[in-house]
Amino acid sequence: MKRSIIGACVILLSTLSAASADDGLYENISDPNSSYVRVIALGQTVASIKGNTLRDLENGISAYVNVLPGDVDIVLPNGTIDLNVGASTYYTVVFDDAGEPTVFNDEITNSPAKADISIYNLSSADSVDLFVPAANAVAIAETTSNQSQTVSVRAPLTLDFEVHANGEVLAQIPQISLVRKAGVSIILLDGEDGFTALSTANIFFK
C-alpha cells in the first residue's frame, strides 16, 4: 500500500541548467519583503523579468529573479504579463504555446534542513501523484491538470521517482538529488507517445 511520506520522502535532482543572465540580475535587493519570480515557457530561449534579461533558457525554464513587491513586467517573444507581486512570495508564470500566461504561487521554504520539491502538471492527465519507488510512498498526491504543488522534505537525499495516474506510471525521473536549502521542480507534459517529465534545479538570482 502506498503511504504518505512528507517527512521521509526522497528524490534526486536531475540537473537541467536553468539560465544565463545579464549583470542586472546580480543587483542586491536587501528588502526582507522581496519576492521571487520565474517563467516556464517551453520552446523559448529568452525572457525579461522586471527589466532583467535571461538568455539561453534550458527547456524554456528560467531562474527565480528577486523583485520587490508591486507590478512586475514579464516579457517573452510570444507573450507578456504585468504581475502584481506580493511580499515574500514565490511565483512561477507558465506561458503556453500561444503566449497565454498562468500564474502559480510556489510554497518554497528554502529551509536550511530541507529541500523543496515542486510538481507542475501541465499535461492532459486529470490528476497525478509524485511517487518514490524505493519508499513505496507518495510524496505529493493528486496534482490536477494545470495545477502545481510543493512539499519540503529532509535532505540530503538521492532517489528515483515516478509520476503516477490511476496506478499507471506516466513518467520516470531517475537519480534526483535533494540538497538542503535548495529545491527541484518536476514538470509533467504531454509527449508524442504519452507523457514526459522534465526536472530542473531551482536557481535564484538576487
C-alpha positions as CSV (number, residue, x, y, z in Angstrom):
1,M,0.0,0.0,0.0
2,K,1.2,3.5,-0.8
3,R,1.9,5.5,2.3
4,S,2.4,9.3,2.6
5,I,5.9,10.4,3.2
6,I,6.2,14.1,3.8
7,G,9.0,13.5,6.3
8,A,10.7,10.6,4.7
9,C,10.4,11.4,1.0
10,V,13.4,11.1,-1.2
11,I,14.3,12.3,-4.6
12,L,17.3,13.4,-6.5
13,L,17.5,16.2,-8.8
14,S,18.5,15.6,-12.4
15,T,20.0,19.0,-13.2
16,L,19.0,20.9,-16.2
17,S,20.9,24.1,-16.2
18,A,18.5,27.0,-15.9
19,A,19.6,30.3,-17.4
20,S,22.3,32.8,-18.0
21,A,21.6,36.4,-17.2
22,D,22.7,40.0,-17.6
23,D,24.6,41.8,-14.9
24,G,21.3,43.4,-13.8
25,L,20.3,40.1,-12.2
26,Y,23.0,40.4,-9.6
27,E,21.7,43.7,-8.1
28,N,21.3,43.0,-4.4
29,I,17.7,43.5,-3.2
30,S,18.0,43.5,0.6
31,D,14.4,44.2,1.4
32,P,13.2,41.3,3.6
33,N,9.7,41.5,1.9
34,S,11.2,41.0,-1.6
35,S,9.8,38.1,-3.7
36,Y,11.0,35.8,-6.5
37,V,9.5,35.3,-10.0
38,R,10.4,32.8,-12.7
39,V,9.0,31.7,-16.0
40,I,8.4,28.4,-17.8
41,A,7.9,28.9,-21.5
42,L,8.7,25.7,-23.4
43,G,10.5,26.4,-26.7
44,Q,11.5,29.9,-25.7
45,T,15.2,30.8,-25.0
46,V,14.9,34.4,-23.7
47,A,12.7,36.2,-21.1
48,S,12.7,39.5,-19.4
49,I,11.6,39.9,-15.7
50,K,11.4,43.4,-14.4
51,G,13.9,44.6,-17.0
52,N,16.3,41.7,-16.2
53,T,17.1,39.7,-19.4
54,L,17.6,36.0,-19.0
55,R,19.1,34.2,-22.1
56,D,19.8,30.7,-23.2
57,L,16.9,29.2,-21.2
58,E,17.3,25.5,-20.9
59,N,13.9,23.9,-21.9
60,G,12.4,27.4,-21.5
61,I,12.8,27.4,-17.7
62,S,14.3,30.5,-16.1
63,A,15.9,31.1,-12.7
64,Y,13.9,32.8,-10.0
65,V,14.6,36.5,-10.1
66,N,14.5,38.6,-6.9
67,V,12.0,41.5,-7.2
68,L,10.4,44.0,-4.9
69,P,6.6,43.8,-4.2
70,G,4.5,45.7,-6.8
71,D,3.9,45.4,-10.5
72,V,6.5,43.3,-12.3
73,D,6.5,43.2,-16.1
74,I,7.4,39.8,-17.7
75,V,8.1,39.8,-21.4
76,L,8.7,36.9,-23.8
77,P,8.9,36.8,-27.6
78,N,5.4,35.2,-27.6
79,G,3.6,36.9,-24.7
80,T,3.7,39.3,-21.8
81,I,2.1,39.8,-18.4
82,D,2.1,42.6,-15.7
83,L,2.2,40.6,-12.5
84,N,1.2,42.2,-9.2
85,V,3.7,40.7,-6.8
86,G,3.0,40.4,-3.1
87,A,5.6,40.4,-0.3
88,S,7.8,37.4,0.5
89,T,6.2,35.2,-2.2
90,Y,7.5,32.8,-4.9
91,Y,5.8,32.8,-8.3
92,T,6.1,30.7,-11.4
93,V,4.5,32.1,-14.6
94,V,3.8,29.4,-17.2
95,F,3.4,30.6,-20.8
96,D,1.6,28.2,-23.2
97,D,2.4,27.9,-26.9
98,A,0.0,30.8,-27.7
99,G,1.8,33.1,-25.1
100,E,-1.1,32.9,-22.6
101,P,0.2,33.0,-19.0
102,T,-0.9,31.1,-16.0
103,V,0.4,32.2,-12.5
104,F,1.4,29.7,-9.8
105,N,2.2,30.5,-6.2
106,D,5.0,28.3,-5.1
107,E,5.2,27.2,-1.4
108,I,9.0,27.4,-1.3
109,T,10.6,27.3,2.1
110,N,14.4,27.3,1.5
111,S,14.8,25.6,4.8
112,P,18.4,25.0,6.0
113,A,17.5,21.4,6.8
114,K,15.2,20.5,4.0
115,A,14.7,20.6,0.2
116,D,11.7,21.8,-1.7
117,I,10.1,19.6,-4.4
118,S,7.5,21.1,-6.7
119,I,5.5,19.4,-9.4
120,Y,3.6,21.1,-12.2
121,N,1.0,19.1,-14.0
122,L,1.0,20.8,-17.4
123,S,-0.3,17.7,-19.1
124,S,-3.8,16.4,-20.0
125,A,-3.7,13.9,-17.1
126,D,-6.6,14.8,-14.8
127,S,-4.7,14.1,-11.6
128,V,-1.2,12.7,-10.8
129,D,0.9,11.6,-7.9
130,L,4.6,12.0,-7.4
131,F,5.8,8.6,-6.2
132,V,9.0,7.4,-4.6
133,P,9.5,3.7,-5.6
134,A,12.2,2.9,-3.0
135,A,9.9,4.1,-0.2
136,N,6.8,2.7,-1.9
137,A,5.2,6.1,-0.9
138,V,3.6,9.1,-2.4
139,A,5.5,12.4,-2.0
140,I,2.8,14.7,-3.5
141,A,-0.8,13.4,-4.1
142,E,-3.4,14.5,-6.6
143,T,-2.0,17.4,-8.5
144,T,-4.7,18.1,-11.0
145,S,-4.2,19.3,-14.6
146,N,-2.8,22.9,-14.9
147,Q,-2.0,23.0,-11.1
148,S,1.1,22.7,-9.0
149,Q,2.0,21.6,-5.5
150,T,5.2,21.8,-3.4
151,V,6.4,19.8,-0.4
152,S,9.5,20.2,1.8
153,V,11.5,17.0,2.8
154,R,14.6,16.3,4.8
155,A,17.8,16.5,2.9
156,P,20.3,15.5,1.6
157,L,18.7,12.5,-0.1
158,T,19.1,10.9,-3.5
159,L,16.5,8.7,-5.2
160,D,14.5,7.9,-8.3
161,F,10.9,8.8,-8.6
162,E,7.9,8.5,-10.8
163,V,4.7,10.3,-11.8
164,H,1.6,8.0,-11.4
165,A,-2.0,8.3,-12.5
166,N,-4.6,5.7,-11.7
167,G,-1.9,3.2,-10.8
168,E,-0.1,3.7,-14.1
169,V,3.5,5.1,-14.4
170,L,3.3,8.1,-16.7
171,A,6.9,9.2,-16.4
172,Q,10.1,8.3,-14.6
173,I,12.8,10.7,-13.3
174,P,15.9,8.8,-12.1
175,Q,18.6,9.9,-9.6
176,I,17.1,13.1,-8.2
177,S,19.5,14.7,-5.7
178,L,17.9,16.8,-2.9
179,V,20.1,19.5,-1.3
180,R,19.4,21.4,1.8
181,K,18.1,25.0,1.3
182,A,17.5,24.2,-2.3
183,G,14.9,22.6,-4.5
184,V,13.8,20.8,-7.6
185,S,10.9,21.3,-9.9
186,I,9.3,18.5,-12.0
187,I,7.2,19.4,-15.0
188,L,4.8,16.8,-16.5
189,L,4.0,17.4,-20.2
190,D,2.1,15.6,-22.9
191,G,4.6,13.9,-25.3
192,E,4.3,12.4,-28.7
193,D,4.0,8.9,-27.3
194,G,2.3,9.6,-23.9
195,F,3.8,11.7,-21.2
196,T,7.2,13.2,-20.4
197,A,8.7,14.8,-17.4
198,L,11.4,17.5,-17.0
199,S,13.3,18.2,-13.9
200,T,15.3,21.3,-13.0
201,A,17.1,22.7,-10.0
202,N,15.6,25.8,-8.5
203,I,18.1,28.6,-9.1
204,F,17.8,32.0,-7.6
205,F,19.2,35.4,-8.8
206,K,19.3,38.4,-6.5
